[in-house]
Amino acid sequence: MQLWNKIEPSLSPETLSVLEEMFFTSPTPIQASAIPSMLNKKDVVVEAQTGSGKTLAFLVPLVELLRKERRRRGKTRLAAVFALVISPSRELAVQIGDCLNQLDRESTRVQLLIGGTNTATEDALLVDTEIPEVVIATPGRLFSVVKKSKSLLSRVRFLVLDEADLLLELGFEETLCGILSETSRNRQTGLFSATMTDALTNLAKASLESPVQIVAKSKDKKRTPSTLCIQCVVAGKLSRLVLLGLLLEKEKEKKTIVYFCSCFCAEYFAAFFSQQTCFEGREILTLHGRMRTPRRSASYSSFCSSKGGVLFCTDIAARGLDFRDVDLVVNFDPPKDPKAFLHRCGRAGRVGRTGSAFLFLNKNETAYIDLMRRRMIPVEETDPALLFEGRLSNLAEEIASYCEGEKEKKAKQAFVSYVRFYKEHALKFIFSLKTLDYIELGAVFGLKTLPNMPELRKK
């Protein structure tokens, strides 16, 4: 096992001390490979499975190089942004900023460009007047600010694209190419990703200078950490609701993330479970793309600091986010994009910590298990009776009585969003509208009458 003090070039005493205080006793394989290359100012392309410690792999060299630059300049303040980190989501950008502030006790001047607070004009003015040492940004807001700022990109020397494959999947390829073209050719660049795609390979060829290729995968070819156990439960829709309730009740001490197919579903079921007496005193939070920024930020912060909280969310929380001490992940609905399944489950079992993940499927969807196994994601089937353990639940009756008045309207929105999810699923040979039982689906939301929608009329 390699130690931090054996990394060459050697890390500063300040960084070694902070890493020890943060209980990072030794670098992960990806950190041991990437940090020396970045300290030697080389471009890197890093591919590593979820939970392997990619964030520290670029923040440690960032802090070290920034310290050297400060010492070189003495009391003279930096006249331009030194480092730029581009992240696919606000929450991940905030997380990177928090980790950076923990690593560097010299009060790094950090500015987040993530939208939702200042306007792009206000952010550009702050960059030009305050001249932060490090900017952490989402691509959309960054692109808006760049058009108004005189100094943001001109002399950036350290650039990182975090979750680079997701940045491209979200449609930011043209935006990123434009941003990269505006930065100095003398910059150092790192692409960090869970998977390598053709688009990412092309971006690396066009934008990086002889990059060091770093790939860290488990020896047994599995794409999941050995500390993560993934189980699948095949059950009807209404049974899955009951199973979720029993699972949350049984594992009430565990910090848990529950993934749903849509914002409406996450919001509806979070409100329902919050009102159940068996969950009194337990914090149930939501996180999805339809939330306003203040509420979304508050929910994210609350879950990060909670010890046994439950987060009902969408795939907005599937990539990159390192929620500390997550023990359990439940896929109430499988993701629309099968590539997201690994990232969802990877919120548990991170950096050596033991974790569990559950996947709920209908009997018509079991081909999904074989697909995941072919992708080297080990999924074991579990008998639903083992989760019930002889216990009874009245959640099926509770959801029916809950769905009244304004709540019925929200239930119908959630129902419609689920049908749309099924219709638009990438794996249509598994998730087919022809096999969807609309009556059973309606019962999951407590609906007594189903919404009027074209898909139902064709049935």
For each residue, the residues with C-beta under 8 A, 3 or more apart:
1: 26
2: 6 7 26 27 32
3: 6 26 27
4: 7 11 16 19 20 24 26 27
5: 10 11 16
6: 2 3
7: 2 4 10 11 27 32 35 36 39
8: 36
9: 36 39 40
10: 5 7
11: 4 5 7 15 16 19 60 64
12: 15 16 64 67
13: 16 17
14: 17 18 67 105 106
15: 11 12 18 19 60 63 64 103
16: 4 5 11 12 13 19 20
17: 13 14 20 21
18: 14 15 21 22 102 103 104 105
19: 4 11 15 16 22 24 60 103
20: 4 16 17 23 24 25
21: 17 18
22: 18 19 102 103
23: 20
24: 4 19 20 27 56
25: 20
26: 1 2 3 4
27: 2 3 4 7 24 31 32 35 53 56
28: 31 32 52 53 57 216 351
29: 32 33 52 216
30: 33 34 46 48 52 53 54 57 214 216
31: 27 28 34 35 53 56 57 60
32: 2 7 27 28 29 35 36
33: 29 30 36 37 46 214 216
34: 30 31 37 38 44 46 57 58 61 190 214
35: 7 27 31 32 38 39 57 60 61
36: 7 8 9 32 33 39 40
37: 33 34 40 42 44 212 214
38: 34 35 41 42 44 57 58 61 62 65 188 190
39: 7 9 35 36 61 64 65
40: 9 36 37
41: 38 65 188
42: 37 38 188 210 211 212
43: 188 189 190 208 209 210 211 212
44: 34 37 38 189 190 191 211 212 213 214
45: 190 191 193 196 204 208 211 212 213 214
46: 30 33 34 54 57 190 191 192 193 214 215 216
47: 193 194 195 196 214 215 216 217
48: 30 52 53 54 192 194 214 215 216 217
49: 52 194 216 217 218 223 224 225 342 346
50: 194 342 343 346 350
51: 225 228 346 349 350 351
52: 28 29 30 48 49 216 225 351
53: 27 28 30 31 48 56 57 351
54: 30 46 48 57 58 162 192
55: 58 59 95 96 99 162 320 322
56: 24 27 31 53 59 60 99 103
57: 28 30 31 34 35 38 46 53 54 60 61 192
58: 34 38 54 55 61 62 85 160 162 190 192
59: 55 56 62 63 96 99 100 103
60: 11 15 19 31 35 56 57 63 64 103
61: 34 35 38 39 57 58 64 65 158
62: 38 58 59 65 66 83 85 100 134 158 160
63: 15 59 60 66 67 100 103 104 108
64: 11 12 15 39 60 61 67 68
65: 38 39 41 61 62 68 69 157 158
66: 62 63 69 70 82 83 104 108 133 134 158
67: 12 14 63 64 70 71 104 106
68: 64 65 71 72
69: 65 66 72 73 78 82
70: 66 67 73 78 106
71: 67 68 74
72: 68 69
73: 69 70 76 77 78
74: 71
75:
76: 73
77: 73 131
78: 69 70 73 82 131 133
79: 131 155
80: 131 151 154 155 156
81: 84 127 131 132 133 134 135 151 152 153 155 156
82: 66 69 78 133 134 156 157 158
83: 62 66 133 134 135 156 157 158 159 160
84: 81 134 135 136 137 152 153 156 158 159 160 183
85: 58 62 93 96 134 135 136 137 159 160 162
86: 137 138 139 142 159 160 161 162 167 176 179
87: 92 93 96 136 137 138 162 163 320
88: 92 138 139 162 163 166 167 170 172 319 320
89: 92 93 138 316 319 320 321
90: 93 94 114 115 116 138 293 296 297
91: 94 95 287 296 300 316 317 321
92: 87 88 89 95 96 162 163 319 320 321
93: 85 87 89 90 96 97 112 114 136 137 138
94: 90 91 97 98 112 114 297 300
95: 55 91 92 98 99 320 321 322
96: 55 59 85 87 92 93 99 100 136 162
97: 93 94 100 101 110 112 136
98: 94 95 101 102
99: 55 56 59 95 96 102 103
100: 59 62 63 96 97 103 104 108 110 134 136
101: 97 98 104 108 110
102: 18 22 98 99
103: 15 18 19 22 56 59 60 63 99 100
104: 18 63 66 67 100 101 107 108
105: 14 18
106: 14 67 70
107: 104
108: 63 66 100 101 104 133 134
109: 130 131 132 133 134
110: 97 100 101 132 133 134 135 136
111: 123 126 127 130 132 134 135 136
112: 93 94 97 135 136 137
113: 123 127 135 136 137 138 141 142 145
114: 90 93 94 117 136 137 138 141
115: 90 138 140 141 293
116: 90 292 293 294 296 297
117: 114 293
118: 122 123 126
119: 122 123
120: 123 124 141 144 145 147 148
121: 124 125 148
122: 118 119 125 126
123: 111 113 118 119 120 126 127 141 145 149
124: 120 121 127 128 145 148 149 152
125: 121 122 128 129
126: 111 118 122 123 129 130 132
127: 81 111 113 123 124 130 131 132 135 145 149 151 152
128: 124 125 131 149 150 151 152
129: 125 126
130: 109 111 126 127
131: 77 78 79 80 81 109 127 128 151
132: 81 109 110 111 126 127 135
133: 66 78 81 82 83 108 109 110
134: 62 66 81 82 83 84 85 100 108 109 110 111
135: 81 83 84 85 110 111 112 113 127 132 142 152
136: 84 85 87 93 96 97 100 110 111 112 113 114
137: 84 85 86 87 93 112 113 114 141 142 145
138: 86 87 88 89 90 93 113 114 115 141 142
139: 86 88 142 143 167 170 172 175 176 179
140: 115 143 144 172 175
141: 113 114 115 120 123 137 138 144 145
142: 86 113 135 137 138 139 145 146 179
143: 139 140 146 147 175 178 179
144: 120 140 141 147 148
145: 113 120 123 124 127 137 141 142 148 149 152
146: 142 143 149 152 153 179 182
147: 120 143 144
148: 120 121 124 144 145
149: 123 124 127 128 145 146 152 153
150: 128 154
151: 80 81 127 128 131 154 155
152: 81 84 124 127 128 135 145 146 149 156
153: 81 84 146 149 156 179 182 183
154: 80 150 151 182 183 184
155: 79 80 81 151 184
156: 80 81 82 83 84 152 153 159 183 184 187
157: 65 82 83 184 186 187 188
158: 61 62 65 66 82 83 84 187 188
159: 83 84 85 86 156 180 183 187 188 189 190
160: 58 62 83 84 85 86 189 190 191 192
161: 86 164 167 176 189 190 191 192
162: 54 55 58 85 86 87 88 92 96 192 320
163: 87 88 92 166 167 192 193 194 319 320
164: 161 167 168 191 192 193 200 203
165: 168 169 193 194 195 196 197 200
166: 88 163 169 170 193 319 320
167: 86 88 139 161 163 164 170 172 176
168: 164 165 171 172 173 176 197 199 200 203
169: 165 166 197
170: 88 139 166 167
171: 168
172: 88 139 140 167 168 175 176
173: 168 176 177 199 203
174: 177 178
175: 139 140 143 172 178 179
176: 86 139 161 167 168 172 173 179 180 203
177: 173 174 180 181 203 206 207
178: 143 174 175 181 182
179: 86 139 142 143 146 153 175 176 182 183
180: 159 176 177 183 189 207
181: 177 178
182: 146 153 154 178 179
183: 84 153 154 156 159 179 180 187
184: 154 155 156 157 187
185:
186: 157
187: 156 157 158 159 183 184
188: 38 41 42 43 157 158 159
189: 43 44 159 160 161 180 207 208 209 211
190: 34 38 43 44 45 46 58 159 160 161
191: 44 45 46 160 161 164 200 203 204 208 211
192: 46 48 54 57 58 160 161 162 163 164
193: 45 46 47 163 164 165 166 196 200
194: 47 48 49 50 163 165 319 342 343
195: 47 165 339
196: 45 47 165 193 200 201
197: 165 168 169 200 201
198: 201 202
199: 168 173 202 203
200: 164 165 168 191 193 196 197 203 204
201: 196 197 198 204 205
202: 198 199 205 206
203: 164 168 173 176 177 191 199 200 206 207
204: 45 191 200 201 207 208 211
205: 201 202 208
206: 177 202 203
207: 177 180 189 203 204
208: 43 45 189 191 204 205 211
209: 43 189
210: 42 43
211: 42 43 44 45 189 191 204 208
212: 37 42 43 44 45
213: 44 45
214: 30 33 34 37 44 45 46 47 48
215: 46 47 48
216: 28 29 30 33 46 47 48 49 52
217: 47 48 49 221 223
218: 49 221 222 223 224 225 226
219:
220: 226
221: 217 218 376
222: 218 226 376 377 378
223: 49 217 218 342 375 376 377
224: 49 218 228 230 342 345 346 349 377 378
225: 49 51 52 218 228 346 349 350 352
226: 218 220 222
227: 349 352 353 354 355
228: 51 224 225 345 346 348 349 354 355 356 357
229: 349 355 356 357 380
230: 224 345 356 357 358 359 377 378 379 380
231: 356 357 358 359 379 380 381 382
232: 358 359 360 361 369 379 380 381 382
233: 240 243 358 359 360 361 381 382 384 387
234: 361 362 363 365 366 381 384
235: 239 240 243 360 361 362 384
236: 239 240 362 363 440
237: 240 241 362 437 440 441 443 444
238: 241 242 396 440 443 444
239: 235 236 242 243 384
240: 233 235 236 237 243 244 332 360 444
241: 237 238 244 245 395 396 399 444
242: 238 239 245 246 393 395 396
243: 233 235 239 240 246 247 360 384 387 388
244: 240 241 247 248 258 330 332 360
245: 241 242 248 249 273 276 278 393 395
246: 242 243 249 250 387 388 391 393
247: 243 244 250 251 328 330 358 387
248: 244 245 251 252 256 258 273 279 282 310
249: 245 246 252 278 279
250: 246 247 387 389
251: 247 248 254 256 327 328
252: 248 249 282 308
253: 308
254: 251 308 327 328
255: 306 307 308 309 310 323 325 326 327 328
256: 248 251 309 310 311 326 327 328 329 330
257: 310 311 313 317 323 326 328 329 330 344 347 348
258: 244 248 266 269 310 311 312 313 329 330 332
259: 313 314 315 317 318 329 330 331 332 333 335 344
260: 265 266 269 312 313 314 332 333
261: 265 314 333 334 335 336 417 418 421
262: 265 266 314 414 417 418 420 421
263: 266 267 288 289 290 291 314 417
264: 267 268 290 410 413 414 416 417
265: 260 261 262 268 269 332 333 414 417 418
266: 258 260 262 263 269 270 286 287 288 312 313 314
267: 263 264 270 271 286 288 290 312 410 414
268: 264 265 271 272 407 410 411 413 414 445
269: 258 260 265 266 272 273 312 332 414
270: 266 267 273 274 284 285 286 312
271: 267 268 274 275 407 410
272: 268 269 275 276 398 399 402
273: 245 248 269 270 276 279 284 310 312
274: 270 271 279 284
275: 271 272 402
276: 245 272 273 279 280 395 398
277: 280
278: 245 249
279: 248 249 273 274 276 282 284
280: 276 277
281:
282: 248 252 279 308 309 310
283: 302 303 306 308 309 310
284: 270 273 274 279 309 310 312
285: 270 299 302 303 306 309 310 311 312
286: 266 267 270 291 299 311 312 313
287: 91 266 291 296 299 300 303 311 312 313 314 316 317
288: 263 266 267 291 313 314 316
289: 263 314 316
290: 263 264 267
291: 263 286 287 288 295 296 299
292: 116 295 296
293: 90 115 116 117 296 297
294: 116 297 298
295: 291 292 298 299
296: 90 91 116 287 291 292 293 299 300
297: 90 94 116 293 294 300 301
298: 294 295 301 302
299: 285 286 287 291 295 296 302 303 311
300: 91 94 287 296 297 303 304
301: 297 298 304 305
302: 283 285 298 299 305 306 309
303: 283 285 287 299 300 306 309 311 323
304: 300 301 323 324
305: 301 302
306: 255 283 285 302 303 309
307: 255 325
308: 252 253 254 255 282 283
309: 255 256 282 283 284 285 302 303 306
310: 248 255 256 257 258 273 282 283 284 285
311: 256 257 258 285 286 287 299 303 317 323
312: 258 260 266 267 269 270 273 284 285 286 287
313: 257 258 259 260 266 286 287 288 316 317
314: 259 260 261 262 263 266 287 288 289 317
315: 259 318 319 335 336 337 340 344
316: 89 91 287 288 289 313
317: 91 257 259 287 311 313 314 321 323 347
318: 259 315 335 340 343 344 347
319: 88 89 92 163 166 194 315 340 343
320: 55 87 88 89 92 95 162 163 166
321: 89 91 92 95 317 347
322: 55 95 350
323: 255 257 303 304 311 317 326 347
324: 304
325: 255 307 353
326: 255 256 257 323 329 347 348 350 355
327: 251 254 255 256 348 354 355 356
328: 247 251 254 255 256 257 348 355 356 357 358
329: 256 257 258 259 326 344 345 347 348 355 356 357 358
330: 244 247 256 257 258 259 357 358 360
331: 259 334 335 341 344 345 357 358 359 360
332: 240 244 258 259 260 265 269 360
333: 259 260 261 265 360 418 421
334: 261 331 338 341 359 361 365 368 431
335: 259 261 315 318 331 338 339 340 341 344
336: 261 315 340 421 424 425 426
337: 315 340 426
338: 334 335 341 368 371 372 375 426 427
339: 195 335 342 343
340: 315 318 319 335 336 337 343 344
341: 331 334 335 338 344 345 359 372 377
342: 49 50 194 223 224 339 345 346 375 377
343: 50 194 318 319 339 340 346 347
344: 257 259 315 318 329 331 335 340 341 347 357
345: 224 228 230 329 331 341 342 348 349 357 377
346: 49 50 51 224 225 228 342 343 349 350
347: 257 317 318 321 323 326 329 343 344 350 355
348: 228 257 326 327 328 329 345 353 355 356 357
349: 51 224 225 227 228 229 345 346 353 354 355 356 357
350: 50 51 225 322 326 346 347 353 355
351: 28 51 52 53
352: 225 227
353: 227 325 348 349 350
354: 227 228 327 349
355: 227 228 229 326 327 328 329 347 348 349 350
356: 228 229 230 231 327 328 329 348 349
357: 228 229 230 231 328 329 330 331 344 345 348 349
358: 230 231 232 233 247 328 329 330 331 382
359: 230 231 232 233 331 334 341 368 369 379
360: 232 233 235 240 243 244 330 331 332 333
361: 232 233 234 235 334 365 366 368 369
362: 234 235 236 237 365 435
363: 234 236 366
364: 430 432 435
365: 234 334 361 362 368 430 431
366: 234 361 363 369 370
367: 370 371 429 430
368: 334 338 359 361 365 371 372 427 430
369: 232 359 361 366 372 373 379 381
370: 366 367 373 374
371: 338 367 368 374 375 427 430
372: 338 341 368 369 375 377 379
373: 369 370 376 377 378 379
374: 370 371
375: 223 338 342 371 372
376: 221 222 223 373
377: 222 223 224 230 341 342 345 372 373
378: 222 224 230 373
379: 230 231 232 359 369 372 373
380: 229 230 231 232
381: 231 232 233 234 369
382: 231 232 233 358 386 387
383: 386
384: 233 234 235 239 243 387 388
385: 388 389
386: 382 383 389
387: 233 243 246 247 250 382 384
388: 243 246 384 385 391
389: 250 385 386
390:
391: 246 388
392:
393: 242 245 246 396
394: 397 398
395: 241 242 245 276 398 399
396: 238 241 242 393 399 400 443
397: 394 400 401
398: 272 276 394 395 401 402
399: 241 272 395 396 402 403 443 444 445 446
400: 396 397 403 443 446 448
401: 397 398 404 446
402: 272 275 398 399 407 446
403: 399 400 407 408 411 445 446 447 448
404: 401 407 408
405: 408 409
406: 409 410
407: 268 271 402 403 404 410 411
408: 403 404 405 411 412 446 447
409: 405 406 412 413
410: 264 267 268 271 406 407 413 414
411: 268 403 407 408 414 415 445 446 447
412: 408 409 415 416 445 447 451
413: 264 268 409 410 416 417
414: 262 264 265 267 268 269 410 411 417 418 445
415: 411 412 418 419 441 442 445 447 450 451
416: 264 412 413 419 420 451 453
417: 261 262 263 264 265 413 414 420 421
418: 261 262 265 333 414 415 421 422 441
419: 415 416 422 423 433 436 438 441 453 455 456
420: 262 416 417 423 424
421: 261 262 333 336 417 418 424 425
422: 418 419 425 431 432 433 436
423: 419 420 433 455
424: 336 420 421
425: 336 421 422 428 430 431
426: 336 337 338
427: 338 368 371 430 431
428: 425 431 432
429: 367 432
430: 364 365 367 368 371 425 427
431: 334 365 422 425 427 428
432: 364 422 428 429 435 436
433: 419 422 423 436 455
434:
435: 362 364 432
436: 419 422 432 433 441
437: 237 440 441
438: 419 441 442 450 456 459
439: 442 443 450
440: 236 237 238 437 443 444
441: 237 415 418 419 436 437 438 444 445
442: 415 438 439 445 447 448 450
443: 237 238 396 399 400 439 440 446 447
444: 237 238 240 241 399 440 441
445: 268 399 403 411 412 414 415 441 442
446: 399 400 401 402 403 408 411 443
447: 403 408 411 412 415 442 443 450 451
448: 400 403 442
449:
450: 415 438 439 442 447 456
451: 412 415 416 447 456
452: 456 457
453: 416 419 456 457
454: 457 458
455: 419 423 433 458 459
456: 419 438 450 451 452 453 459
457: 452 453 454
458: 454 455
459: 438 455 456
